[in-house]
């Protein structure tokens, strides 16, 4: 059984991002900068528009983002 949230997510994926579109290649190229801004407490979406939306629609790039973010956060000195 599907829920209203499932329907919203499906429609969102079908319509695509409302803002700038980022390719997987561009996403990968700027991934390190995005993660650095994110971990520094800054707003990476303001500096790199379209990346957050790309992560929402692309499971492969979302996984790369989460893995890199977790790795860098683990490696930062405490």
N, CA, C and O atoms as a CHARMM CRD file, in Angstrom:
* protein
*
  312
    1    1 UNK  N      0.83600  -1.17500   0.00000 PROA 1      0.00000
    2    1 UNK  CA     0.00000   0.00000   0.00000 PROA 1      0.00000
    3    1 UNK  C      0.88400   1.24300   0.00000 PROA 1      0.00000
    4    1 UNK  O      1.87000   1.31100   0.73400 PROA 1      0.00000
    5    2 UNK  N      0.53700   2.20100  -0.80500 PROA 2      0.00000
    6    2 UNK  CA     1.31500   3.42700  -0.86400 PROA 2      0.00000
    7    2 UNK  C      0.67100   4.50100  -0.00300 PROA 2      0.00000
    8    2 UNK  O     -0.54300   4.52000   0.20300 PROA 2      0.00000
    9    3 UNK  N      1.50500   5.38100   0.48600 PROA 3      0.00000
   10    3 UNK  CA     1.03600   6.46500   1.34300 PROA 3      0.00000
   11    3 UNK  C      1.06800   7.77200   0.55600 PROA 3      0.00000
   12    3 UNK  O      1.66200   7.82600  -0.52100 PROA 3      0.00000
   13    4 UNK  N      0.43800   8.82600   1.07800 PROA 4      0.00000
   14    4 UNK  CA     0.52800  10.12900   0.41400 PROA 4      0.00000
   15    4 UNK  C      1.97600  10.61300   0.27100 PROA 4      0.00000
   16    4 UNK  O      2.31300  11.27400  -0.71100 PROA 4      0.00000
   17    5 UNK  N      2.83100  10.28600   1.24400 PROA 5      0.00000
   18    5 UNK  CA     4.24900  10.66700   1.14400 PROA 5      0.00000
   19    5 UNK  C      4.92000   9.95500  -0.01900 PROA 5      0.00000
   20    5 UNK  O      5.75000  10.54200  -0.71200 PROA 5      0.00000
   21    6 UNK  N      4.56400   8.68200  -0.23900 PROA 6      0.00000
   22    6 UNK  CA     5.10700   7.94400  -1.37800 PROA 6      0.00000
   23    6 UNK  C      4.71400   8.61600  -2.68900 PROA 6      0.00000
   24    6 UNK  O      5.52600   8.73400  -3.60600 PROA 6      0.00000
   25    7 UNK  N      3.46600   9.05400  -2.76600 PROA 7      0.00000
   26    7 UNK  CA     2.97600   9.72500  -3.97500 PROA 7      0.00000
   27    7 UNK  C      3.71000  11.03900  -4.20700 PROA 7      0.00000
   28    7 UNK  O      4.10100  11.34300  -5.33400 PROA 7      0.00000
   29    8 UNK  N      3.89700  11.81800  -3.14600 PROA 8      0.00000
   30    8 UNK  CA     4.60700  13.09400  -3.27200 PROA 8      0.00000
   31    8 UNK  C      6.04400  12.87000  -3.74700 PROA 8      0.00000
   32    8 UNK  O      6.54200  13.59500  -4.60900 PROA 8      0.00000
   33    9 UNK  N      6.69900  11.86800  -3.18100 PROA 9      0.00000
   34    9 UNK  CA     8.07500  11.57600  -3.58000 PROA 9      0.00000
   35    9 UNK  C      8.14000  11.15800  -5.04400 PROA 9      0.00000
   36    9 UNK  O      9.03700  11.58400  -5.77100 PROA 9      0.00000
   37   10 UNK  N      7.21100  10.33900  -5.47600 PROA 10     0.00000
   38   10 UNK  CA     7.17700   9.89900  -6.86500 PROA 10     0.00000
   39   10 UNK  C      6.95000  11.07800  -7.80700 PROA 10     0.00000
   40   10 UNK  O      7.64500  11.20600  -8.81500 PROA 10     0.00000
   41   11 UNK  N      5.99800  11.92500  -7.49300 PROA 11     0.00000
   42   11 UNK  CA     5.73000  13.09900  -8.32800 PROA 11     0.00000
   43   11 UNK  C      6.94700  14.01300  -8.35700 PROA 11     0.00000
   44   11 UNK  O      7.29800  14.54300  -9.41200 PROA 11     0.00000
   45   12 UNK  N      7.58200  14.20000  -7.23000 PROA 12     0.00000
   46   12 UNK  CA     8.77800  15.04400  -7.15700 PROA 12     0.00000
   47   12 UNK  C      9.88000  14.50000  -8.04700 PROA 12     0.00000
   48   12 UNK  O     10.54400  15.26500  -8.74600 PROA 12     0.00000
   49   13 UNK  N     10.08200  13.20000  -8.03300 PROA 13     0.00000
   50   13 UNK  CA    11.10600  12.58300  -8.88000 PROA 13     0.00000
   51   13 UNK  C     10.76300  12.71200 -10.35500 PROA 13     0.00000
   52   13 UNK  O     11.64200  12.95000 -11.18400 PROA 13     0.00000
   53   14 UNK  N      9.48400  12.55500 -10.68100 PROA 14     0.00000
   54   14 UNK  CA     9.06300  12.66200 -12.08200 PROA 14     0.00000
   55   14 UNK  C      9.21200  14.08400 -12.61400 PROA 14     0.00000
   56   14 UNK  O      9.61100  14.28300 -13.76200 PROA 14     0.00000
   57   15 UNK  N      8.89000  15.07400 -11.77900 PROA 15     0.00000
   58   15 UNK  CA     8.98200  16.46200 -12.21200 PROA 15     0.00000
   59   15 UNK  C     10.41200  16.98100 -12.22000 PROA 15     0.00000
   60   15 UNK  O     10.73900  17.88900 -12.98300 PROA 15     0.00000
   61   16 UNK  N     11.25800  16.41700 -11.38500 PROA 16     0.00000
   62   16 UNK  CA    12.65000  16.85900 -11.31600 PROA 16     0.00000
   63   16 UNK  C     12.77900  18.11800 -10.48000 PROA 16     0.00000
   64   16 UNK  O     11.79200  18.63800  -9.96000 PROA 16     0.00000
   65   17 UNK  N     14.00500  18.60100 -10.35700 PROA 17     0.00000
   66   17 UNK  CA    14.24800  19.76300  -9.50500 PROA 17     0.00000
   67   17 UNK  C     13.65400  21.03500 -10.09000 PROA 17     0.00000
   68   17 UNK  O     13.59900  21.21100 -11.30800 PROA 17     0.00000
   69   18 UNK  N     13.20800  21.92200  -9.20000 PROA 18     0.00000
   70   18 UNK  CA    12.65100  23.19600  -9.63000 PROA 18     0.00000
   71   18 UNK  C     13.76600  24.19100  -9.95800 PROA 18     0.00000
   72   18 UNK  O     13.57400  25.10300 -10.76200 PROA 18     0.00000
   73   19 UNK  N     14.92100  24.01200  -9.33700 PROA 19     0.00000
   74   19 UNK  CA    16.04300  24.92100  -9.54000 PROA 19     0.00000
   75   19 UNK  C     17.00300  24.39500 -10.58400 PROA 19     0.00000
   76   19 UNK  O     16.62700  23.60700 -11.45100 PROA 19     0.00000
   77   20 UNK  N     18.25600  24.84000 -10.49500 PROA 20     0.00000
   78   20 UNK  CA    19.26300  24.40800 -11.46400 PROA 20     0.00000
   79   20 UNK  C     19.49200  22.89900 -11.38700 PROA 20     0.00000
   80   20 UNK  O     19.46900  22.30500 -10.30900 PROA 20     0.00000
   81   21 UNK  N     19.71000  22.30600 -12.53700 PROA 21     0.00000
   82   21 UNK  CA    19.98800  20.87200 -12.57700 PROA 21     0.00000
   83   21 UNK  C     21.49500  20.65300 -12.61700 PROA 21     0.00000
   84   21 UNK  O     22.22100  21.36600 -13.31000 PROA 21     0.00000
   85   22 UNK  N     21.94700  19.66800 -11.87100 PROA 22     0.00000
   86   22 UNK  CA    23.36100  19.33000 -11.78100 PROA 22     0.00000
   87   22 UNK  C     23.52400  17.90000 -12.29300 PROA 22     0.00000
   88   22 UNK  O     22.77800  17.00600 -11.89500 PROA 22     0.00000
   89   23 UNK  N     24.49100  17.68800 -13.16900 PROA 23     0.00000
   90   23 UNK  CA    24.76300  16.34000 -13.66700 PROA 23     0.00000
   91   23 UNK  C     25.55400  15.55900 -12.62100 PROA 23     0.00000
   92   23 UNK  O     26.10700  16.13600 -11.68500 PROA 23     0.00000
   93   24 UNK  N     25.59700  14.25400 -12.79300 PROA 24     0.00000
   94   24 UNK  CA    26.40000  13.42500 -11.88900 PROA 24     0.00000
   95   24 UNK  C     27.87400  13.83400 -11.96600 PROA 24     0.00000
   96   24 UNK  O     28.57000  13.85600 -10.95100 PROA 24     0.00000
   97   25 UNK  N     28.34100  14.15500 -13.16400 PROA 25     0.00000
   98   25 UNK  CA    29.74000  14.57000 -13.33800 PROA 25     0.00000
   99   25 UNK  C     30.03200  15.84900 -12.56100 PROA 25     0.00000
  100   25 UNK  O     31.04300  15.93900 -11.86600 PROA 25     0.00000
  101   26 UNK  N     29.14500  16.84000 -12.67800 PROA 26     0.00000
  102   26 UNK  CA    29.33700  18.10000 -11.94900 PROA 26     0.00000
  103   26 UNK  C     29.21500  17.86800 -10.44600 PROA 26     0.00000
  104   26 UNK  O     29.94100  18.47400  -9.65800 PROA 26     0.00000
  105   27 UNK  N     28.30100  16.99700 -10.05800 PROA 27     0.00000
  106   27 UNK  CA    28.12300  16.67800  -8.64900 PROA 27     0.00000
  107   27 UNK  C     29.41300  16.08700  -8.07600 PROA 27     0.00000
  108   27 UNK  O     29.87700  16.50300  -7.01400 PROA 27     0.00000
  109   28 UNK  N     29.97800  15.12800  -8.77800 PROA 28     0.00000
  110   28 UNK  CA    31.20900  14.49300  -8.31600 PROA 28     0.00000
  111   28 UNK  C     32.36000  15.49800  -8.24900 PROA 28     0.00000
  112   28 UNK  O     33.19100  15.44600  -7.34300 PROA 28     0.00000
  113   29 UNK  N     32.39500  16.40900  -9.21700 PROA 29     0.00000
  114   29 UNK  CA    33.45500  17.41700  -9.27800 PROA 29     0.00000
  115   29 UNK  C     33.41800  18.34700  -8.06600 PROA 29     0.00000
  116   29 UNK  O     34.46900  18.79900  -7.61100 PROA 29     0.00000
  117   30 UNK  N     32.23900  18.63900  -7.54100 PROA 30     0.00000
  118   30 UNK  CA    32.10300  19.60100  -6.44100 PROA 30     0.00000
  119   30 UNK  C     31.76400  18.94700  -5.09900 PROA 30     0.00000
  120   30 UNK  O     31.49700  19.64100  -4.11800 PROA 30     0.00000
  121   31 UNK  N     31.77500  17.62700  -5.06000 PROA 31     0.00000
  122   31 UNK  CA    31.35600  16.92400  -3.85600 PROA 31     0.00000
  123   31 UNK  C     32.21900  17.25900  -2.64700 PROA 31     0.00000
  124   31 UNK  O     31.69300  17.44500  -1.54900 PROA 31     0.00000
  125   32 UNK  N     33.53000  17.33700  -2.83000 PROA 32     0.00000
  126   32 UNK  CA    34.40500  17.62900  -1.69000 PROA 32     0.00000
  127   32 UNK  C     34.13500  19.02600  -1.12600 PROA 32     0.00000
  128   32 UNK  O     34.11700  19.21500   0.09100 PROA 32     0.00000
  129   33 UNK  N     33.92700  19.99400  -2.00800 PROA 33     0.00000
  130   33 UNK  CA    33.62900  21.35700  -1.55500 PROA 33     0.00000
  131   33 UNK  C     32.29600  21.38500  -0.80200 PROA 33     0.00000
  132   33 UNK  O     32.18300  22.04000   0.23500 PROA 33     0.00000
  133   34 UNK  N     31.30100  20.68600  -1.31300 PROA 34     0.00000
  134   34 UNK  CA    29.99100  20.62600  -0.67100 PROA 34     0.00000
  135   34 UNK  C     30.12000  20.07400   0.74700 PROA 34     0.00000
  136   34 UNK  O     29.57000  20.63800   1.69300 PROA 34     0.00000
  137   35 UNK  N     30.84500  18.97400   0.88600 PROA 35     0.00000
  138   35 UNK  CA    31.01100  18.33800   2.19300 PROA 35     0.00000
  139   35 UNK  C     31.78500  19.25500   3.14700 PROA 35     0.00000
  140   35 UNK  O     31.43200  19.36300   4.32100 PROA 35     0.00000
  141   36 UNK  N     32.83400  19.91400   2.65100 PROA 36     0.00000
  142   36 UNK  CA    33.60300  20.83000   3.50400 PROA 36     0.00000
  143   36 UNK  C     32.71300  21.95000   4.03000 PROA 36     0.00000
  144   36 UNK  O     32.76700  22.27800   5.21500 PROA 36     0.00000
  145   37 UNK  N     31.89500  22.54000   3.16200 PROA 37     0.00000
  146   37 UNK  CA    30.99000  23.60500   3.58900 PROA 37     0.00000
  147   37 UNK  C     29.97500  23.08500   4.59900 PROA 37     0.00000
  148   37 UNK  O     29.69900  23.73400   5.60700 PROA 37     0.00000
  149   38 UNK  N     29.43100  21.92500   4.32300 PROA 38     0.00000
  150   38 UNK  CA    28.43700  21.31300   5.19200 PROA 38     0.00000
  151   38 UNK  C     29.00600  21.07700   6.59200 PROA 38     0.00000
  152   38 UNK  O     28.36200  21.40800   7.58800 PROA 38     0.00000
  153   39 UNK  N     30.19900  20.51100   6.67000 PROA 39     0.00000
  154   39 UNK  CA    30.80400  20.19900   7.96600 PROA 39     0.00000
  155   39 UNK  C     31.30300  21.44300   8.69000 PROA 39     0.00000
  156   39 UNK  O     31.49100  21.42300   9.90700 PROA 39     0.00000
  157   40 UNK  N     31.51800  22.52900   7.94400 PROA 40     0.00000
  158   40 UNK  CA    31.92600  23.78700   8.55700 PROA 40     0.00000
  159   40 UNK  C     30.72300  24.56800   9.08400 PROA 40     0.00000
  160   40 UNK  O     30.88100  25.65800   9.63500 PROA 40     0.00000
  161   41 UNK  N     29.51700  24.01200   8.91400 PROA 41     0.00000
  162   41 UNK  CA    28.32100  24.67500   9.41100 PROA 41     0.00000
  163   41 UNK  C     27.79400  25.74200   8.47800 PROA 41     0.00000
  164   41 UNK  O     26.92700  26.52600   8.86500 PROA 41     0.00000
  165   42 UNK  N     28.29700  25.78800   7.25600 PROA 42     0.00000
  166   42 UNK  CA    27.83100  26.75600   6.27600 PROA 42     0.00000
  167   42 UNK  C     26.72000  26.13100   5.43600 PROA 42     0.00000
  168   42 UNK  O     26.42600  24.94400   5.57300 PROA 42     0.00000
  169   43 UNK  N     26.11300  26.91900   4.58200 PROA 43     0.00000
  170   43 UNK  CA    25.02600  26.42500   3.73300 PROA 43     0.00000
  171   43 UNK  C     25.58500  26.06500   2.35800 PROA 43     0.00000
  172   43 UNK  O     25.74100  26.94400   1.51100 PROA 43     0.00000
  173   44 UNK  N     25.88900  24.79000   2.12300 PROA 44     0.00000
  174   44 UNK  CA    26.47500  24.40500   0.84500 PROA 44     0.00000
  175   44 UNK  C     25.53000  24.61900  -0.33400 PROA 44     0.00000
  176   44 UNK  O     25.98600  24.83100  -1.45800 PROA 44     0.00000
  177   45 UNK  N     24.21900  24.56600  -0.09400 PROA 45     0.00000
  178   45 UNK  CA    23.25000  24.75000  -1.18400 PROA 45     0.00000
  179   45 UNK  C     23.28100  26.17600  -1.71400 PROA 45     0.00000
  180   45 UNK  O     22.98600  26.40200  -2.88800 PROA 45     0.00000
  181   46 UNK  N     23.63200  27.13800  -0.87400 PROA 46     0.00000
  182   46 UNK  CA    23.72000  28.52300  -1.32600 PROA 46     0.00000
  183   46 UNK  C     24.92000  28.71600  -2.25100 PROA 46     0.00000
  184   46 UNK  O     24.85500  29.48100  -3.21300 PROA 46     0.00000
  185   47 UNK  N     25.99000  28.03100  -1.95900 PROA 47     0.00000
  186   47 UNK  CA    27.21700  28.15600  -2.76100 PROA 47     0.00000
  187   47 UNK  C     27.20000  27.25200  -3.98600 PROA 47     0.00000
  188   47 UNK  O     27.75900  27.59500  -5.02800 PROA 47     0.00000
  189   48 UNK  N     26.55900  26.10200  -3.85800 PROA 48     0.00000
  190   48 UNK  CA    26.51900  25.11600  -4.94000 PROA 48     0.00000
  191   48 UNK  C     25.06300  24.72900  -5.22200 PROA 48     0.00000
  192   48 UNK  O     24.63500  23.63500  -4.85500 PROA 48     0.00000
  193   49 UNK  N     24.30700  25.61200  -5.86600 PROA 49     0.00000
  194   49 UNK  CA    22.88700  25.33400  -6.10400 PROA 49     0.00000
  195   49 UNK  C     22.67500  24.08700  -6.95800 PROA 49     0.00000
  196   49 UNK  O     23.42100  23.81300  -7.89800 PROA 49     0.00000
  197   50 UNK  N     21.65100  23.35700  -6.60400 PROA 50     0.00000
  198   50 UNK  CA    21.27800  22.17100  -7.36300 PROA 50     0.00000
  199   50 UNK  C     21.85200  20.87700  -6.82200 PROA 50     0.00000
  200   50 UNK  O     21.36600  19.79700  -7.15900 PROA 50     0.00000
  201   51 UNK  N     22.86700  20.96700  -5.99800 PROA 51     0.00000
  202   51 UNK  CA    23.50300  19.74800  -5.48300 PROA 51     0.00000
  203   51 UNK  C     22.55100  18.98600  -4.56200 PROA 51     0.00000
  204   51 UNK  O     22.38600  17.77600  -4.71700 PROA 51     0.00000
  205   52 UNK  N     21.93000  19.66700  -3.61500 PROA 52     0.00000
  206   52 UNK  CA    21.04000  19.00000  -2.65900 PROA 52     0.00000
  207   52 UNK  C     19.90900  18.29500  -3.40200 PROA 52     0.00000
  208   52 UNK  O     19.56000  17.15900  -3.08000 PROA 52     0.00000
  209   53 UNK  N     19.34400  18.96900  -4.38900 PROA 53     0.00000
  210   53 UNK  CA    18.26500  18.37900  -5.17500 PROA 53     0.00000
  211   53 UNK  C     18.76800  17.16300  -5.95300 PROA 53     0.00000
  212   53 UNK  O     18.05400  16.17200  -6.10200 PROA 53     0.00000
  213   54 UNK  N     20.00400  17.25000  -6.44700 PROA 54     0.00000
  214   54 UNK  CA    20.57200  16.11900  -7.17800 PROA 54     0.00000
  215   54 UNK  C     20.70400  14.90900  -6.25200 PROA 54     0.00000
  216   54 UNK  O     20.39600  13.78700  -6.65500 PROA 54     0.00000
  217   55 UNK  N     21.15600  15.12500  -5.02900 PROA 55     0.00000
  218   55 UNK  CA    21.27500  14.02200  -4.07000 PROA 55     0.00000
  219   55 UNK  C     19.91500  13.36900  -3.82000 PROA 55     0.00000
  220   55 UNK  O     19.82500  12.15000  -3.66700 PROA 55     0.00000
  221   56 UNK  N     18.86400  14.18000  -3.77900 PROA 56     0.00000
  222   56 UNK  CA    17.52200  13.64600  -3.52100 PROA 56     0.00000
  223   56 UNK  C     17.05700  12.74400  -4.65800 PROA 56     0.00000
  224   56 UNK  O     16.31200  11.79100  -4.42700 PROA 56     0.00000
  225   57 UNK  N     17.48600  13.03200  -5.87100 PROA 57     0.00000
  226   57 UNK  CA    17.01800  12.26900  -7.01500 PROA 57     0.00000
  227   57 UNK  C     17.98100  11.22800  -7.54200 PROA 57     0.00000
  228   57 UNK  O     17.61300  10.42700  -8.40200 PROA 57     0.00000
  229   58 UNK  N     19.21400  11.22400  -7.04100 PROA 58     0.00000
  230   58 UNK  CA    20.22500  10.30800  -7.56900 PROA 58     0.00000
  231   58 UNK  C     20.80400   9.46400  -6.43200 PROA 58     0.00000
  232   58 UNK  O     21.63300   9.95100  -5.66300 PROA 58     0.00000
  233   59 UNK  N     20.37900   8.21700  -6.31900 PROA 59     0.00000
  234   59 UNK  CA    20.85500   7.37000  -5.21900 PROA 59     0.00000
  235   59 UNK  C     22.37000   7.16600  -5.21300 PROA 59     0.00000
  236   59 UNK  O     22.97300   7.08700  -4.14300 PROA 59     0.00000
  237   60 UNK  N     22.98800   7.07900  -6.37800 PROA 60     0.00000
  238   60 UNK  CA    24.43900   6.85800  -6.42700 PROA 60     0.00000
  239   60 UNK  C     25.19600   8.06400  -5.87400 PROA 60     0.00000
  240   60 UNK  O     26.12000   7.90100  -5.07700 PROA 60     0.00000
  241   61 UNK  N     24.81500   9.26100  -6.28500 PROA 61     0.00000
  242   61 UNK  CA    25.48900  10.46500  -5.78500 PROA 61     0.00000
  243   61 UNK  C     25.16300  10.71000  -4.31600 PROA 61     0.00000
  244   61 UNK  O     26.00900  11.18600  -3.55900 PROA 61     0.00000
  245   62 UNK  N     23.93400  10.38500  -3.91600 PROA 62     0.00000
  246   62 UNK  CA    23.56500  10.52400  -2.50200 PROA 62     0.00000
  247   62 UNK  C     24.44400   9.61000  -1.64500 PROA 62     0.00000
  248   62 UNK  O     24.90100  10.01100  -0.57400 PROA 62     0.00000
  249   63 UNK  N     24.67600   8.40000  -2.11000 PROA 63     0.00000
  250   63 UNK  CA    25.52700   7.46600  -1.36700 PROA 63     0.00000
  251   63 UNK  C     26.96800   7.97200  -1.30400 PROA 63     0.00000
  252   63 UNK  O     27.61200   7.88100  -0.25900 PROA 63     0.00000
  253   64 UNK  N     27.47600   8.50500  -2.41900 PROA 64     0.00000
  254   64 UNK  CA    28.83100   9.08500  -2.41800 PROA 64     0.00000
  255   64 UNK  C     28.91600  10.23500  -1.41900 PROA 64     0.00000
  256   64 UNK  O     29.88700  10.34200  -0.67000 PROA 64     0.00000
  257   65 UNK  N     27.89700  11.09300  -1.41100 PROA 65     0.00000
  258   65 UNK  CA    27.87300  12.23900  -0.50300 PROA 65     0.00000
  259   65 UNK  C     27.87700  11.77800   0.95300 PROA 65     0.00000
  260   65 UNK  O     28.66500  12.26000   1.76600 PROA 65     0.00000
  261   66 UNK  N     26.99800  10.85200   1.26600 PROA 66     0.00000
  262   66 UNK  CA    26.90700  10.36900   2.65500 PROA 66     0.00000
  263   66 UNK  C     28.19700   9.68100   3.08900 PROA 66     0.00000
  264   66 UNK  O     28.65200   9.86600   4.21800 PROA 66     0.00000
  265   67 UNK  N     28.77800   8.90000   2.20900 PROA 67     0.00000
  266   67 UNK  CA    30.02600   8.19800   2.54300 PROA 67     0.00000
  267   67 UNK  C     31.16600   9.17900   2.77700 PROA 67     0.00000
  268   67 UNK  O     31.90800   9.06000   3.75200 PROA 67     0.00000
  269   68 UNK  N     31.30200  10.15300   1.87400 PROA 68     0.00000
  270   68 UNK  CA    32.38200  11.13500   2.02600 PROA 68     0.00000
  271   68 UNK  C     32.17100  11.98300   3.26900 PROA 68     0.00000
  272   68 UNK  O     33.11100  12.22800   4.02500 PROA 68     0.00000
  273   69 UNK  N     30.93700  12.43200   3.48200 PROA 69     0.00000
  274   69 UNK  CA    30.64400  13.24500   4.67000 PROA 69     0.00000
  275   69 UNK  C     30.96400  12.47900   5.94400 PROA 69     0.00000
  276   69 UNK  O     31.57400  13.02900   6.86100 PROA 69     0.00000
  277   70 UNK  N     30.56100  11.22100   6.01100 PROA 70     0.00000
  278   70 UNK  CA    30.82000  10.41600   7.20400 PROA 70     0.00000
  279   70 UNK  C     32.31500  10.17600   7.39900 PROA 70     0.00000
  280   70 UNK  O     32.81100  10.21600   8.52400 PROA 70     0.00000
  281   71 UNK  N     33.02200   9.92900   6.31600 PROA 71     0.00000
  282   71 UNK  CA    34.46500   9.68400   6.39300 PROA 71     0.00000
  283   71 UNK  C     35.19700  10.93200   6.86200 PROA 71     0.00000
  284   71 UNK  O     36.02600  10.85600   7.76900 PROA 71     0.00000
  285   72 UNK  N     34.90600  12.07200   6.26100 PROA 72     0.00000
  286   72 UNK  CA    35.58600  13.32100   6.62700 PROA 72     0.00000
  287   72 UNK  C     35.26200  13.69300   8.05900 PROA 72     0.00000
  288   72 UNK  O     36.14300  14.12100   8.80400 PROA 72     0.00000
  289   73 UNK  N     34.00500  13.53400   8.45400 PROA 73     0.00000
  290   73 UNK  CA    33.61500  13.85400   9.83600 PROA 73     0.00000
  291   73 UNK  C     34.34800  12.97600  10.82300 PROA 73     0.00000
  292   73 UNK  O     34.71500  13.42800  11.90700 PROA 73     0.00000
  293   74 UNK  N     34.56500  11.71700  10.45700 PROA 74     0.00000
  294   74 UNK  CA    35.27200  10.78300  11.32900 PROA 74     0.00000
  295   74 UNK  C     36.75600  11.14500  11.44600 PROA 74     0.00000
  296   74 UNK  O     37.37000  10.94500  12.49400 PROA 74     0.00000
  297   75 UNK  N     37.32200  11.67800  10.36000 PROA 75     0.00000
  298   75 UNK  CA    38.74400  11.98900  10.31300 PROA 75     0.00000
  299   75 UNK  C     39.09300  13.33800  10.94500 PROA 75     0.00000
  300   75 UNK  O     40.25600  13.58800  11.26200 PROA 75     0.00000
  301   76 UNK  N     38.09300  14.21200  11.13300 PROA 76     0.00000
  302   76 UNK  CA    38.37000  15.53900  11.69100 PROA 76     0.00000
  303   76 UNK  C     38.83500  15.40400  13.12900 PROA 76     0.00000
  304   76 UNK  O     38.30900  14.58500  13.88200 PROA 76     0.00000
  305   77 UNK  N     39.83300  16.21600  13.51700 PROA 77     0.00000
  306   77 UNK  CA    40.30100  16.17300  14.91400 PROA 77     0.00000
  307   77 UNK  C     39.21000  16.65000  15.85500 PROA 77     0.00000
  308   77 UNK  O     38.43100  17.54300  15.52000 PROA 77     0.00000
  309   78 UNK  N     39.16300  16.07100  16.99000 PROA 78     0.00000
  310   78 UNK  CA    38.12300  16.43200  17.97100 PROA 78     0.00000
  311   78 UNK  C     38.63300  17.41100  18.97300 PROA 78     0.00000
  312   78 UNK  O     37.89400  17.82200  19.86700 PROA 78     0.00000
